[in-house]
């Protein structure tokens, strides 16, 4: 693939990189993942996936190149759907791999009212992803919705686009909201994207479930 994004010097933890690759594999299969890795000159990860540790060694440029390779192989519409599904597949793996700092044990958190779970859960997810990456994730409560901001977003790092392309994050947030909302779906929309010239990537998360 031409015009690959160069190494950035910013990283995911190895464990989160592993979560990402496993989520892609669940969505597109082992052969599909291998095709992405070969296309992005990351074939070494086929035989030697990231270690299951917290070292910050998985360059975010790899994430960006994989996102772009999805579009090269599957086209814009297919890539969007696969990225959304891969993002949704990431959520349970993130929760299994990292402790979500809600301040409650799992049972107590599940017994809270849905809106309380959202107010606690969304910022908790942002803290986890900030802690285990060189990105900054912030969730700001705007009353009727959250603004979820990512500085140095890995999905679009080093890319240019006419419209937002961070569908992987949209899927991750959709699945998180579904988990916090006891199976209800919530609308998540990317309103700003670094690839289109914005300073950071911003996602609007509605608090009311989709009827």
Biotite code that builds the C-alpha atoms (Angstrom):
import biotite.structure as struc

atoms = struc.array([
    struc.Atom([0.000, 0.000, 0.000], chain_id="A", res_id=1, res_name="UNK", atom_name="CA", element="C"),
    struc.Atom([1.423, 3.380, -0.972], chain_id="A", res_id=2, res_name="UNK", atom_name="CA", element="C"),
    struc.Atom([1.825, 6.371, 1.332], chain_id="A", res_id=3, res_name="UNK", atom_name="CA", element="C"),
    struc.Atom([1.872, 4.448, 4.588], chain_id="A", res_id=4, res_name="UNK", atom_name="CA", element="C"),
    struc.Atom([1.791, 6.575, 7.721], chain_id="A", res_id=5, res_name="UNK", atom_name="CA", element="C"),
    struc.Atom([5.293, 6.721, 9.188], chain_id="A", res_id=6, res_name="UNK", atom_name="CA", element="C"),
    struc.Atom([6.007, 5.631, 12.775], chain_id="A", res_id=7, res_name="UNK", atom_name="CA", element="C"),
    struc.Atom([4.606, 8.295, 15.078], chain_id="A", res_id=8, res_name="UNK", atom_name="CA", element="C"),
    struc.Atom([6.498, 7.892, 18.330], chain_id="A", res_id=9, res_name="UNK", atom_name="CA", element="C"),
    struc.Atom([3.137, 7.562, 20.117], chain_id="A", res_id=10, res_name="UNK", atom_name="CA", element="C"),
    struc.Atom([1.957, 4.189, 21.319], chain_id="A", res_id=11, res_name="UNK", atom_name="CA", element="C"),
    struc.Atom([-0.731, 1.826, 22.540], chain_id="A", res_id=12, res_name="UNK", atom_name="CA", element="C"),
    struc.Atom([0.202, -0.629, 25.238], chain_id="A", res_id=13, res_name="UNK", atom_name="CA", element="C"),
    struc.Atom([1.101, -4.009, 23.767], chain_id="A", res_id=14, res_name="UNK", atom_name="CA", element="C"),
    struc.Atom([-1.986, -5.497, 25.392], chain_id="A", res_id=15, res_name="UNK", atom_name="CA", element="C"),
    struc.Atom([-4.289, -2.965, 23.751], chain_id="A", res_id=16, res_name="UNK", atom_name="CA", element="C"),
    struc.Atom([-2.592, -3.572, 20.407], chain_id="A", res_id=17, res_name="UNK", atom_name="CA", element="C"),
    struc.Atom([-3.262, -7.258, 20.905], chain_id="A", res_id=18, res_name="UNK", atom_name="CA", element="C"),
    struc.Atom([-6.916, -6.496, 21.698], chain_id="A", res_id=19, res_name="UNK", atom_name="CA", element="C"),
    struc.Atom([-7.167, -4.513, 18.461], chain_id="A", res_id=20, res_name="UNK", atom_name="CA", element="C"),
    struc.Atom([-5.732, -7.296, 16.312], chain_id="A", res_id=21, res_name="UNK", atom_name="CA", element="C"),
    struc.Atom([-7.941, -9.945, 17.957], chain_id="A", res_id=22, res_name="UNK", atom_name="CA", element="C"),
    struc.Atom([-10.985, -7.761, 17.318], chain_id="A", res_id=23, res_name="UNK", atom_name="CA", element="C"),
    struc.Atom([-10.114, -7.412, 13.643], chain_id="A", res_id=24, res_name="UNK", atom_name="CA", element="C"),
    struc.Atom([-9.601, -11.168, 13.451], chain_id="A", res_id=25, res_name="UNK", atom_name="CA", element="C"),
    struc.Atom([-13.053, -11.789, 14.945], chain_id="A", res_id=26, res_name="UNK", atom_name="CA", element="C"),
    struc.Atom([-14.599, -9.513, 12.315], chain_id="A", res_id=27, res_name="UNK", atom_name="CA", element="C"),
    struc.Atom([-12.706, -10.375, 9.118], chain_id="A", res_id=28, res_name="UNK", atom_name="CA", element="C"),
    struc.Atom([-11.121, -13.719, 9.959], chain_id="A", res_id=29, res_name="UNK", atom_name="CA", element="C"),
    struc.Atom([-7.502, -14.742, 10.239], chain_id="A", res_id=30, res_name="UNK", atom_name="CA", element="C"),
    struc.Atom([-6.860, -14.526, 6.512], chain_id="A", res_id=31, res_name="UNK", atom_name="CA", element="C"),
    struc.Atom([-8.419, -11.066, 6.360], chain_id="A", res_id=32, res_name="UNK", atom_name="CA", element="C"),
    struc.Atom([-6.257, -9.844, 9.230], chain_id="A", res_id=33, res_name="UNK", atom_name="CA", element="C"),
    struc.Atom([-3.154, -11.305, 7.602], chain_id="A", res_id=34, res_name="UNK", atom_name="CA", element="C"),
    struc.Atom([-4.025, -9.474, 4.374], chain_id="A", res_id=35, res_name="UNK", atom_name="CA", element="C"),
    struc.Atom([-4.279, -6.182, 6.295], chain_id="A", res_id=36, res_name="UNK", atom_name="CA", element="C"),
    struc.Atom([-0.951, -6.773, 8.019], chain_id="A", res_id=37, res_name="UNK", atom_name="CA", element="C"),
    struc.Atom([0.795, -7.685, 4.769], chain_id="A", res_id=38, res_name="UNK", atom_name="CA", element="C"),
    struc.Atom([-0.644, -4.657, 2.977], chain_id="A", res_id=39, res_name="UNK", atom_name="CA", element="C"),
    struc.Atom([0.576, -2.321, 5.728], chain_id="A", res_id=40, res_name="UNK", atom_name="CA", element="C"),
    struc.Atom([4.065, -3.854, 5.930], chain_id="A", res_id=41, res_name="UNK", atom_name="CA", element="C"),
    struc.Atom([3.322, -5.188, 9.421], chain_id="A", res_id=42, res_name="UNK", atom_name="CA", element="C"),
    struc.Atom([3.630, -8.868, 8.501], chain_id="A", res_id=43, res_name="UNK", atom_name="CA", element="C"),
    struc.Atom([5.956, -9.491, 11.458], chain_id="A", res_id=44, res_name="UNK", atom_name="CA", element="C"),
    struc.Atom([2.852, -9.279, 13.666], chain_id="A", res_id=45, res_name="UNK", atom_name="CA", element="C"),
    struc.Atom([1.398, -12.372, 11.977], chain_id="A", res_id=46, res_name="UNK", atom_name="CA", element="C"),
    struc.Atom([3.885, -14.701, 13.650], chain_id="A", res_id=47, res_name="UNK", atom_name="CA", element="C"),
    struc.Atom([4.755, -12.467, 16.597], chain_id="A", res_id=48, res_name="UNK", atom_name="CA", element="C"),
    struc.Atom([1.694, -10.593, 17.896], chain_id="A", res_id=49, res_name="UNK", atom_name="CA", element="C"),
    struc.Atom([2.196, -7.949, 20.591], chain_id="A", res_id=50, res_name="UNK", atom_name="CA", element="C"),
    struc.Atom([3.123, -9.259, 24.019], chain_id="A", res_id=51, res_name="UNK", atom_name="CA", element="C"),
    struc.Atom([0.349, -9.449, 26.593], chain_id="A", res_id=52, res_name="UNK", atom_name="CA", element="C"),
    struc.Atom([1.864, -6.695, 28.729], chain_id="A", res_id=53, res_name="UNK", atom_name="CA", element="C"),
    struc.Atom([1.423, -2.999, 29.464], chain_id="A", res_id=54, res_name="UNK", atom_name="CA", element="C"),
    struc.Atom([4.565, -1.694, 27.761], chain_id="A", res_id=55, res_name="UNK", atom_name="CA", element="C"),
    struc.Atom([3.821, 1.207, 25.412], chain_id="A", res_id=56, res_name="UNK", atom_name="CA", element="C"),
    struc.Atom([5.322, -0.282, 22.238], chain_id="A", res_id=57, res_name="UNK", atom_name="CA", element="C"),
    struc.Atom([2.503, -0.625, 19.669], chain_id="A", res_id=58, res_name="UNK", atom_name="CA", element="C"),
    struc.Atom([2.846, 2.456, 17.438], chain_id="A", res_id=59, res_name="UNK", atom_name="CA", element="C"),
    struc.Atom([-0.435, 4.203, 16.677], chain_id="A", res_id=60, res_name="UNK", atom_name="CA", element="C"),
    struc.Atom([0.671, 4.502, 13.040], chain_id="A", res_id=61, res_name="UNK", atom_name="CA", element="C"),
    struc.Atom([-0.041, 0.757, 12.762], chain_id="A", res_id=62, res_name="UNK", atom_name="CA", element="C"),
    struc.Atom([-3.651, 1.409, 13.793], chain_id="A", res_id=63, res_name="UNK", atom_name="CA", element="C"),
    struc.Atom([-4.001, 4.207, 11.242], chain_id="A", res_id=64, res_name="UNK", atom_name="CA", element="C"),
    struc.Atom([-2.539, 2.102, 8.436], chain_id="A", res_id=65, res_name="UNK", atom_name="CA", element="C"),
    struc.Atom([-4.805, -0.843, 9.259], chain_id="A", res_id=66, res_name="UNK", atom_name="CA", element="C"),
    struc.Atom([-7.826, 1.460, 9.178], chain_id="A", res_id=67, res_name="UNK", atom_name="CA", element="C"),
    struc.Atom([-6.822, 2.754, 5.744], chain_id="A", res_id=68, res_name="UNK", atom_name="CA", element="C"),
    struc.Atom([-6.084, -0.750, 4.468], chain_id="A", res_id=69, res_name="UNK", atom_name="CA", element="C"),
    struc.Atom([-9.648, -1.774, 5.335], chain_id="A", res_id=70, res_name="UNK", atom_name="CA", element="C"),
    struc.Atom([-10.881, 0.787, 2.806], chain_id="A", res_id=71, res_name="UNK", atom_name="CA", element="C"),
    struc.Atom([-8.356, -0.290, 0.191], chain_id="A", res_id=72, res_name="UNK", atom_name="CA", element="C"),
    struc.Atom([-9.496, -3.917, 0.418], chain_id="A", res_id=73, res_name="UNK", atom_name="CA", element="C"),
    struc.Atom([-13.214, -3.575, 1.138], chain_id="A", res_id=74, res_name="UNK", atom_name="CA", element="C"),
    struc.Atom([-14.121, -0.130, -0.232], chain_id="A", res_id=75, res_name="UNK", atom_name="CA", element="C"),
    struc.Atom([-15.473, 2.820, 1.805], chain_id="A", res_id=76, res_name="UNK", atom_name="CA", element="C"),
    struc.Atom([-18.861, 1.319, 2.686], chain_id="A", res_id=77, res_name="UNK", atom_name="CA", element="C"),
    struc.Atom([-17.527, -2.137, 3.495], chain_id="A", res_id=78, res_name="UNK", atom_name="CA", element="C"),
    struc.Atom([-14.666, -0.678, 5.529], chain_id="A", res_id=79, res_name="UNK", atom_name="CA", element="C"),
    struc.Atom([-17.047, 1.462, 7.567], chain_id="A", res_id=80, res_name="UNK", atom_name="CA", element="C"),
    struc.Atom([-19.194, -1.540, 8.490], chain_id="A", res_id=81, res_name="UNK", atom_name="CA", element="C"),
    struc.Atom([-16.207, -3.715, 9.338], chain_id="A", res_id=82, res_name="UNK", atom_name="CA", element="C"),
    struc.Atom([-14.587, -0.973, 11.418], chain_id="A", res_id=83, res_name="UNK", atom_name="CA", element="C"),
    struc.Atom([-17.819, -0.481, 13.377], chain_id="A", res_id=84, res_name="UNK", atom_name="CA", element="C"),
    struc.Atom([-18.061, -4.218, 14.027], chain_id="A", res_id=85, res_name="UNK", atom_name="CA", element="C"),
    struc.Atom([-14.391, -4.430, 15.006], chain_id="A", res_id=86, res_name="UNK", atom_name="CA", element="C"),
    struc.Atom([-14.828, -1.525, 17.408], chain_id="A", res_id=87, res_name="UNK", atom_name="CA", element="C"),
    struc.Atom([-17.797, -3.233, 19.008], chain_id="A", res_id=88, res_name="UNK", atom_name="CA", element="C"),
    struc.Atom([-15.766, -6.437, 19.315], chain_id="A", res_id=89, res_name="UNK", atom_name="CA", element="C"),
    struc.Atom([-13.066, -4.479, 21.146], chain_id="A", res_id=90, res_name="UNK", atom_name="CA", element="C"),
    struc.Atom([-15.197, -3.396, 24.099], chain_id="A", res_id=91, res_name="UNK", atom_name="CA", element="C"),
    struc.Atom([-15.533, -6.725, 25.936], chain_id="A", res_id=92, res_name="UNK", atom_name="CA", element="C"),
    struc.Atom([-11.856, -7.422, 25.319], chain_id="A", res_id=93, res_name="UNK", atom_name="CA", element="C"),
    struc.Atom([-10.897, -4.032, 26.760], chain_id="A", res_id=94, res_name="UNK", atom_name="CA", element="C"),
    struc.Atom([-12.970, -4.733, 29.871], chain_id="A", res_id=95, res_name="UNK", atom_name="CA", element="C"),
    struc.Atom([-11.403, -8.191, 30.226], chain_id="A", res_id=96, res_name="UNK", atom_name="CA", element="C"),
    struc.Atom([-7.872, -6.856, 29.701], chain_id="A", res_id=97, res_name="UNK", atom_name="CA", element="C"),
    struc.Atom([-8.063, -3.741, 31.897], chain_id="A", res_id=98, res_name="UNK", atom_name="CA", element="C"),
    struc.Atom([-9.956, -2.961, 35.054], chain_id="A", res_id=99, res_name="UNK", atom_name="CA", element="C"),
    struc.Atom([-12.664, -0.345, 34.385], chain_id="A", res_id=100, res_name="UNK", atom_name="CA", element="C"),
    struc.Atom([-12.244, 2.203, 37.227], chain_id="A", res_id=101, res_name="UNK", atom_name="CA", element="C"),
    struc.Atom([-15.913, 2.837, 38.057], chain_id="A", res_id=102, res_name="UNK", atom_name="CA", element="C"),
    struc.Atom([-15.427, 2.901, 41.830], chain_id="A", res_id=103, res_name="UNK", atom_name="CA", element="C"),
    struc.Atom([-17.850, -0.030, 42.192], chain_id="A", res_id=104, res_name="UNK", atom_name="CA", element="C"),
    struc.Atom([-17.484, -3.768, 41.976], chain_id="A", res_id=105, res_name="UNK", atom_name="CA", element="C"),
    struc.Atom([-19.142, -5.379, 38.945], chain_id="A", res_id=106, res_name="UNK", atom_name="CA", element="C"),
    struc.Atom([-22.350, -6.394, 40.710], chain_id="A", res_id=107, res_name="UNK", atom_name="CA", element="C"),
    struc.Atom([-22.853, -3.017, 42.409], chain_id="A", res_id=108, res_name="UNK", atom_name="CA", element="C"),
    struc.Atom([-22.240, -1.192, 39.118], chain_id="A", res_id=109, res_name="UNK", atom_name="CA", element="C"),
    struc.Atom([-24.789, -3.371, 37.288], chain_id="A", res_id=110, res_name="UNK", atom_name="CA", element="C"),
    struc.Atom([-27.436, -2.532, 39.902], chain_id="A", res_id=111, res_name="UNK", atom_name="CA", element="C"),
    struc.Atom([-27.126, 1.241, 39.400], chain_id="A", res_id=112, res_name="UNK", atom_name="CA", element="C"),
    struc.Atom([-29.741, 3.124, 37.329], chain_id="A", res_id=113, res_name="UNK", atom_name="CA", element="C"),
    struc.Atom([-28.874, 3.303, 33.625], chain_id="A", res_id=114, res_name="UNK", atom_name="CA", element="C"),
    struc.Atom([-28.237, 7.050, 33.527], chain_id="A", res_id=115, res_name="UNK", atom_name="CA", element="C"),
    struc.Atom([-25.928, 6.754, 36.537], chain_id="A", res_id=116, res_name="UNK", atom_name="CA", element="C"),
    struc.Atom([-24.081, 3.928, 34.812], chain_id="A", res_id=117, res_name="UNK", atom_name="CA", element="C"),
    struc.Atom([-23.575, 6.144, 31.767], chain_id="A", res_id=118, res_name="UNK", atom_name="CA", element="C"),
    struc.Atom([-22.275, 9.069, 33.851], chain_id="A", res_id=119, res_name="UNK", atom_name="CA", element="C"),
    struc.Atom([-19.786, 6.788, 35.583], chain_id="A", res_id=120, res_name="UNK", atom_name="CA", element="C"),
    struc.Atom([-18.970, 4.368, 32.775], chain_id="A", res_id=121, res_name="UNK", atom_name="CA", element="C"),
    struc.Atom([-18.159, 6.722, 29.895], chain_id="A", res_id=122, res_name="UNK", atom_name="CA", element="C"),
    struc.Atom([-15.503, 8.711, 31.834], chain_id="A", res_id=123, res_name="UNK", atom_name="CA", element="C"),
    struc.Atom([-14.153, 5.437, 33.268], chain_id="A", res_id=124, res_name="UNK", atom_name="CA", element="C"),
    struc.Atom([-13.606, 4.092, 29.747], chain_id="A", res_id=125, res_name="UNK", atom_name="CA", element="C"),
    struc.Atom([-11.854, 7.345, 28.813], chain_id="A", res_id=126, res_name="UNK", atom_name="CA", element="C"),
    struc.Atom([-9.526, 6.970, 31.825], chain_id="A", res_id=127, res_name="UNK", atom_name="CA", element="C"),
    struc.Atom([-8.596, 3.397, 30.901], chain_id="A", res_id=128, res_name="UNK", atom_name="CA", element="C"),
    struc.Atom([-7.787, 4.278, 27.300], chain_id="A", res_id=129, res_name="UNK", atom_name="CA", element="C"),
    struc.Atom([-5.785, 7.325, 28.367], chain_id="A", res_id=130, res_name="UNK", atom_name="CA", element="C"),
    struc.Atom([-3.824, 5.266, 30.884], chain_id="A", res_id=131, res_name="UNK", atom_name="CA", element="C"),
    struc.Atom([-2.839, 2.581, 28.378], chain_id="A", res_id=132, res_name="UNK", atom_name="CA", element="C"),
    struc.Atom([-2.033, 4.768, 25.364], chain_id="A", res_id=133, res_name="UNK", atom_name="CA", element="C"),
    struc.Atom([-0.185, 7.959, 24.482], chain_id="A", res_id=134, res_name="UNK", atom_name="CA", element="C"),
    struc.Atom([-3.561, 9.446, 23.596], chain_id="A", res_id=135, res_name="UNK", atom_name="CA", element="C"),
    struc.Atom([-5.759, 11.636, 25.796], chain_id="A", res_id=136, res_name="UNK", atom_name="CA", element="C"),
    struc.Atom([-9.419, 10.593, 26.039], chain_id="A", res_id=137, res_name="UNK", atom_name="CA", element="C"),
    struc.Atom([-11.869, 12.983, 27.723], chain_id="A", res_id=138, res_name="UNK", atom_name="CA", element="C"),
    struc.Atom([-15.604, 12.671, 28.321], chain_id="A", res_id=139, res_name="UNK", atom_name="CA", element="C"),
    struc.Atom([-17.452, 15.920, 29.082], chain_id="A", res_id=140, res_name="UNK", atom_name="CA", element="C"),
    struc.Atom([-21.049, 15.780, 30.291], chain_id="A", res_id=141, res_name="UNK", atom_name="CA", element="C"),
    struc.Atom([-23.124, 18.319, 28.325], chain_id="A", res_id=142, res_name="UNK", atom_name="CA", element="C"),
    struc.Atom([-26.451, 17.496, 29.959], chain_id="A", res_id=143, res_name="UNK", atom_name="CA", element="C"),
    struc.Atom([-28.303, 15.779, 27.120], chain_id="A", res_id=144, res_name="UNK", atom_name="CA", element="C"),
    struc.Atom([-25.137, 14.179, 25.720], chain_id="A", res_id=145, res_name="UNK", atom_name="CA", element="C"),
    struc.Atom([-21.428, 13.576, 26.258], chain_id="A", res_id=146, res_name="UNK", atom_name="CA", element="C"),
    struc.Atom([-18.682, 15.036, 24.113], chain_id="A", res_id=147, res_name="UNK", atom_name="CA", element="C"),
    struc.Atom([-15.995, 12.374, 23.926], chain_id="A", res_id=148, res_name="UNK", atom_name="CA", element="C"),
    struc.Atom([-12.676, 13.800, 22.698], chain_id="A", res_id=149, res_name="UNK", atom_name="CA", element="C"),
    struc.Atom([-9.501, 12.002, 21.649], chain_id="A", res_id=150, res_name="UNK", atom_name="CA", element="C"),
    struc.Atom([-6.242, 13.852, 21.204], chain_id="A", res_id=151, res_name="UNK", atom_name="CA", element="C"),
    struc.Atom([-3.751, 12.024, 18.940], chain_id="A", res_id=152, res_name="UNK", atom_name="CA", element="C"),
    struc.Atom([-6.444, 9.642, 17.689], chain_id="A", res_id=153, res_name="UNK", atom_name="CA", element="C"),
    struc.Atom([-4.727, 6.502, 16.411], chain_id="A", res_id=154, res_name="UNK", atom_name="CA", element="C"),
    struc.Atom([-7.431, 5.601, 13.892], chain_id="A", res_id=155, res_name="UNK", atom_name="CA", element="C"),
    struc.Atom([-6.909, 8.658, 11.684], chain_id="A", res_id=156, res_name="UNK", atom_name="CA", element="C"),
    struc.Atom([-3.348, 9.589, 12.662], chain_id="A", res_id=157, res_name="UNK", atom_name="CA", element="C"),
    struc.Atom([-1.447, 11.097, 9.723], chain_id="A", res_id=158, res_name="UNK", atom_name="CA", element="C"),
    struc.Atom([-4.369, 10.798, 7.329], chain_id="A", res_id=159, res_name="UNK", atom_name="CA", element="C"),
    struc.Atom([-6.446, 13.302, 5.368], chain_id="A", res_id=160, res_name="UNK", atom_name="CA", element="C"),
    struc.Atom([-10.113, 12.827, 4.550], chain_id="A", res_id=161, res_name="UNK", atom_name="CA", element="C"),
    struc.Atom([-13.184, 14.786, 3.479], chain_id="A", res_id=162, res_name="UNK", atom_name="CA", element="C"),
    struc.Atom([-15.367, 13.332, 6.238], chain_id="A", res_id=163, res_name="UNK", atom_name="CA", element="C"),
    struc.Atom([-14.727, 11.641, 9.614], chain_id="A", res_id=164, res_name="UNK", atom_name="CA", element="C"),
    struc.Atom([-13.161, 8.192, 9.363], chain_id="A", res_id=165, res_name="UNK", atom_name="CA", element="C"),
    struc.Atom([-12.869, 6.984, 12.971], chain_id="A", res_id=166, res_name="UNK", atom_name="CA", element="C"),
    struc.Atom([-15.612, 4.357, 12.677], chain_id="A", res_id=167, res_name="UNK", atom_name="CA", element="C"),
    struc.Atom([-13.651, 1.961, 14.884], chain_id="A", res_id=168, res_name="UNK", atom_name="CA", element="C"),
    struc.Atom([-14.067, 4.356, 17.826], chain_id="A", res_id=169, res_name="UNK", atom_name="CA", element="C"),
    struc.Atom([-17.757, 4.850, 17.055], chain_id="A", res_id=170, res_name="UNK", atom_name="CA", element="C"),
    struc.Atom([-18.241, 1.077, 17.258], chain_id="A", res_id=171, res_name="UNK", atom_name="CA", element="C"),
    struc.Atom([-16.274, 0.835, 20.507], chain_id="A", res_id=172, res_name="UNK", atom_name="CA", element="C"),
    struc.Atom([-18.381, 3.588, 22.087], chain_id="A", res_id=173, res_name="UNK", atom_name="CA", element="C"),
    struc.Atom([-21.632, 2.083, 20.789], chain_id="A", res_id=174, res_name="UNK", atom_name="CA", element="C"),
    struc.Atom([-20.840, -1.254, 22.414], chain_id="A", res_id=175, res_name="UNK", atom_name="CA", element="C"),
    struc.Atom([-19.746, 0.423, 25.662], chain_id="A", res_id=176, res_name="UNK", atom_name="CA", element="C"),
    struc.Atom([-23.022, 2.360, 25.813], chain_id="A", res_id=177, res_name="UNK", atom_name="CA", element="C"),
    struc.Atom([-24.966, -0.822, 25.070], chain_id="A", res_id=178, res_name="UNK", atom_name="CA", element="C"),
    struc.Atom([-23.207, -2.537, 27.980], chain_id="A", res_id=179, res_name="UNK", atom_name="CA", element="C"),
    struc.Atom([-23.764, 0.406, 30.340], chain_id="A", res_id=180, res_name="UNK", atom_name="CA", element="C"),
    struc.Atom([-27.385, 0.678, 29.172], chain_id="A", res_id=181, res_name="UNK", atom_name="CA", element="C"),
    struc.Atom([-28.306, -2.967, 29.800], chain_id="A", res_id=182, res_name="UNK", atom_name="CA", element="C"),
    struc.Atom([-28.648, -3.835, 26.118], chain_id="A", res_id=183, res_name="UNK", atom_name="CA", element="C"),
    struc.Atom([-30.170, -0.576, 24.919], chain_id="A", res_id=184, res_name="UNK", atom_name="CA", element="C"),
    struc.Atom([-28.600, 1.142, 21.914], chain_id="A", res_id=185, res_name="UNK", atom_name="CA", element="C"),
    struc.Atom([-27.444, 4.764, 21.996], chain_id="A", res_id=186, res_name="UNK", atom_name="CA", element="C"),
    struc.Atom([-26.604, 7.093, 19.127], chain_id="A", res_id=187, res_name="UNK", atom_name="CA", element="C"),
    struc.Atom([-22.900, 7.906, 18.705], chain_id="A", res_id=188, res_name="UNK", atom_name="CA", element="C"),
    struc.Atom([-21.804, 10.345, 15.996], chain_id="A", res_id=189, res_name="UNK", atom_name="CA", element="C"),
    struc.Atom([-18.353, 11.625, 15.145], chain_id="A", res_id=190, res_name="UNK", atom_name="CA", element="C"),
    struc.Atom([-18.644, 15.401, 14.850], chain_id="A", res_id=191, res_name="UNK", atom_name="CA", element="C"),
    struc.Atom([-14.967, 16.329, 14.386], chain_id="A", res_id=192, res_name="UNK", atom_name="CA", element="C"),
    struc.Atom([-12.028, 14.414, 12.951], chain_id="A", res_id=193, res_name="UNK", atom_name="CA", element="C"),
    struc.Atom([-8.348, 15.213, 12.881], chain_id="A", res_id=194, res_name="UNK", atom_name="CA", element="C"),
    struc.Atom([-8.173, 13.816, 9.351], chain_id="A", res_id=195, res_name="UNK", atom_name="CA", element="C"),
    struc.Atom([-10.501, 16.595, 8.148], chain_id="A", res_id=196, res_name="UNK", atom_name="CA", element="C"),
    struc.Atom([-8.392, 19.303, 9.805], chain_id="A", res_id=197, res_name="UNK", atom_name="CA", element="C"),
    struc.Atom([-9.858, 19.424, 13.321], chain_id="A", res_id=198, res_name="UNK", atom_name="CA", element="C"),
    struc.Atom([-7.555, 19.746, 16.332], chain_id="A", res_id=199, res_name="UNK", atom_name="CA", element="C"),
    struc.Atom([-8.888, 16.491, 17.812], chain_id="A", res_id=200, res_name="UNK", atom_name="CA", element="C"),
    struc.Atom([-11.504, 13.824, 17.186], chain_id="A", res_id=201, res_name="UNK", atom_name="CA", element="C"),
    struc.Atom([-14.838, 14.442, 18.908], chain_id="A", res_id=202, res_name="UNK", atom_name="CA", element="C"),
    struc.Atom([-17.775, 12.047, 19.283], chain_id="A", res_id=203, res_name="UNK", atom_name="CA", element="C"),
    struc.Atom([-21.271, 13.039, 20.418], chain_id="A", res_id=204, res_name="UNK", atom_name="CA", element="C"),
    struc.Atom([-22.836, 10.379, 22.649], chain_id="A", res_id=205, res_name="UNK", atom_name="CA", element="C"),
    struc.Atom([-26.565, 10.781, 23.229], chain_id="A", res_id=206, res_name="UNK", atom_name="CA", element="C"),
    struc.Atom([-27.793, 9.857, 26.691], chain_id="A", res_id=207, res_name="UNK", atom_name="CA", element="C"),
    struc.Atom([-31.275, 8.797, 25.661], chain_id="A", res_id=208, res_name="UNK", atom_name="CA", element="C"),
    struc.Atom([-31.521, 5.347, 24.083], chain_id="A", res_id=209, res_name="UNK", atom_name="CA", element="C"),
    struc.Atom([-32.686, 4.846, 20.516], chain_id="A", res_id=210, res_name="UNK", atom_name="CA", element="C"),
    struc.Atom([-36.362, 3.897, 20.575], chain_id="A", res_id=211, res_name="UNK", atom_name="CA", element="C"),
])
